[in-house]
Amino acid sequence: MTIWQMLKSGGITIYILLACSVLSLAIIIERYVYYRRRSRIKKVDFMLEVSRELGKGDVKNALEVCKKTDTPFSSVVYSGLNLHGHNEMLISNTMEREITVETMKLEKYTSVVGTIGSTSVYIGLFGTVLGIIRAFHDISMSGSGGISVVISGISESLACTAMGLCVAVPAVIAYNYFTKKIDNFISDMELCASEVMDLLKG
């Protein structure tokens, strides 16, 4: 069966799955590029540079280091250093809020990929069921047909299930990857916030 035949036999369900596939792929590419750009700077190298500037007593240069570093943890450190000299509780709360803001940015669109991954198989199965119902209906209306006709109708309707799996598997893999990356970013932000508090106390 060619791709065109699959599209014709699958009906509207195939087109829904194609739309889900395009949307999922677009988000996967966008999120991958987003995470990759913000993973170029290692947390250890960044914090060494910040602690070096703070060791000199130069908070302004430490803030400049944060500004030129495009990572979630640099934004957290910047929000804390920007309140240098204020109450420790205020600094800690500000960094916690910044962690929440950055986490929301990291999680943007990922739930869509997760939803597509978890529902595409069921959409495909729905299309398959509709196809089987249509096949048996056509047989009953014509009043003829043997096992070959039934198998032909079922094989065409199973194209929806195959398409659903093709959409779901990459989406689930990507969602798990995104979840792991987000967890790593959150850990880095929390560690940086803790280290900043220690540096400011010192």
C-alpha positions in Angstrom: 0.0 0.0 0.0 1.4 3.4 -1.0 1.3 6.5 1.2 -1.4 8.0 -1.1 -3.5 4.8 -0.7 -3.1 5.0 3.1 -4.3 8.6 3.1 -7.3 7.7 1.0 -8.2 4.6 3.0 -7.7 6.2 6.4 -10.2 9.0 5.8 -10.3 12.1 8.0 -8.5 10.3 10.9 -5.3 10.2 8.8 -5.5 13.9 8.2 -5.9 14.6 11.9 -2.9 12.5 12.7 -0.9 14.3 9.9 -1.8 17.6 11.5 -0.7 16.3 14.9 2.5 15.0 13.4 3.4 18.4 11.9 2.5 20.2 15.1 4.5 17.8 17.2 7.6 18.0 14.9 7.5 21.8 14.9 7.5 21.9 18.7 10.2 19.2 19.0 12.5 21.2 16.7 11.8 24.5 18.5 12.3 23.1 22.0 15.4 21.2 21.0 17.0 24.4 19.6 15.9 26.3 22.7 17.4 23.9 25.1 20.6 23.5 23.1 21.3 27.2 23.1 20.8 27.4 26.8 23.0 24.4 27.5 26.2 25.8 25.9 27.5 27.3 29.2 28.3 24.9 32.0 27.0 25.7 35.4 30.4 25.1 37.1 32.2 27.5 34.7 29.6 30.1 35.1 29.6 30.0 38.9 33.4 30.1 39.0 33.4 33.3 37.0 30.7 34.8 39.2 32.4 33.8 42.5 35.7 35.2 41.2 34.0 38.6 40.6 32.3 38.5 44.0 35.6 37.5 45.6 36.9 40.8 44.3 33.9 42.6 45.7 32.8 43.6 42.2 29.1 42.9 42.1 28.6 45.0 39.0 31.0 42.7 37.0 29.2 39.7 38.4 25.9 41.1 37.1 27.5 41.6 33.7 28.6 38.0 33.6 25.0 37.0 34.2 23.7 39.3 31.5 26.0 37.9 28.8 25.1 34.3 29.7 21.9 33.1 28.1 20.9 30.3 30.5 18.0 29.8 33.0 20.5 29.7 35.9 22.1 32.9 34.9 18.8 34.7 35.2 18.3 33.2 38.7 21.7 34.4 39.8 21.2 37.8 38.3 17.9 38.2 40.2 19.7 37.4 43.4 22.8 39.5 42.9 20.7 42.4 41.8 19.4 42.6 45.4 22.9 42.6 46.9 22.8 44.2 50.3 19.1 43.5 51.0 17.6 41.0 53.4 18.6 37.4 52.8 15.0 36.2 52.8 14.1 38.7 50.1 17.0 37.6 47.9 16.1 33.9 48.4 12.4 34.5 47.7 13.2 36.5 44.6 15.4 33.7 43.2 12.7 31.2 44.0 10.3 33.2 41.9 12.8 33.5 39.1 13.2 29.7 39.1 9.4 29.3 38.8 9.4 31.8 35.8 12.3 30.1 34.1 10.7 26.7 34.6 7.5 27.9 32.9 9.5 29.0 30.0 11.3 25.7 29.8 8.0 23.8 29.9 6.3 25.9 27.2 4.6 23.7 24.6 6.0 20.4 26.0 2.6 19.4 27.3 1.3 19.6 23.7 3.9 17.0 22.6 3.0 14.8 25.6 -0.7 15.0 24.8 -0.1 14.1 21.1 2.1 11.2 22.2 -0.5 9.8 24.5 -3.6 10.3 22.3 -2.3 9.6 18.8 -2.5 5.8 19.2 -6.2 6.1 20.4 -7.0 8.4 17.4 -5.5 5.8 15.1 -7.5 3.0 16.8 -10.6 5.1 16.4 -9.9 5.4 12.7 -9.4 1.7 12.5 -12.7 0.9 14.2 -14.5 3.3 11.9 -12.8 1.6 8.9 -13.8 -1.9 10.1 -17.4 -0.7 10.6 -17.4 0.8 7.1 -16.0 -2.4 5.6 -18.7 -4.6 7.3 -21.4 -2.1 6.3 -20.4 -2.2 2.7 -20.4 -6.0 2.7 -23.9 -6.0 4.3 -25.2 -3.5 1.8 -23.8 -5.4 -1.2 -25.0 -8.7 0.1 -21.9 -10.5 -1.1 -18.2 -10.8 -0.3 -16.0 -13.4 1.3 -13.1 -13.5 3.6 -10.9 -11.7 1.1 -13.2 -8.7 1.1 -13.2 -8.5 4.9 -9.4 -8.8 5.1 -9.0 -6.1 2.4 -11.3 -3.7 4.4 -9.5 -4.4 7.7 -6.0 -4.0 6.2 -7.0 -0.6 4.8 -8.5 0.5 8.1 -5.3 -0.6 10.0 -3.5 2.1 8.2 -4.9 4.5 10.9 -3.3 2.5 13.7 0.0 2.4 11.9 -0.1 6.2 11.4 -1.1 6.7 15.0 2.0 4.7 16.1 4.2 6.7 13.8 3.1 9.9 15.4 3.0 8.7 19.0 6.4 7.0 19.3 8.6 10.1 18.4 6.3 12.4 20.5 6.7 10.2 23.6 10.4 9.9 23.1 10.7 13.7 22.7 8.5 14.4 25.7 10.6 12.1 27.9 13.8 13.9 26.7 12.3 17.3 27.4 11.2 16.2 30.9 14.8 15.1 31.6 16.3 18.3 30.3 13.9 20.4 32.3 14.7 18.5 35.5 18.4 19.1 34.8 17.8 22.8 34.3 15.8 23.1 37.5 18.6 21.3 39.5 21.2 23.7 38.1 19.0 26.7 39.0 18.4 25.5 42.5 22.1 24.7 43.0 23.1 28.2 41.7 20.6 29.9 43.9 22.0 28.0 47.0 25.6 28.9 46.0 24.7 32.6 45.5 23.3 32.7 49.0 26.5 31.2 50.4 28.6 33.7 48.4 26.6 36.7 49.6 26.8 35.5 53.2 30.5 35.1 52.9 
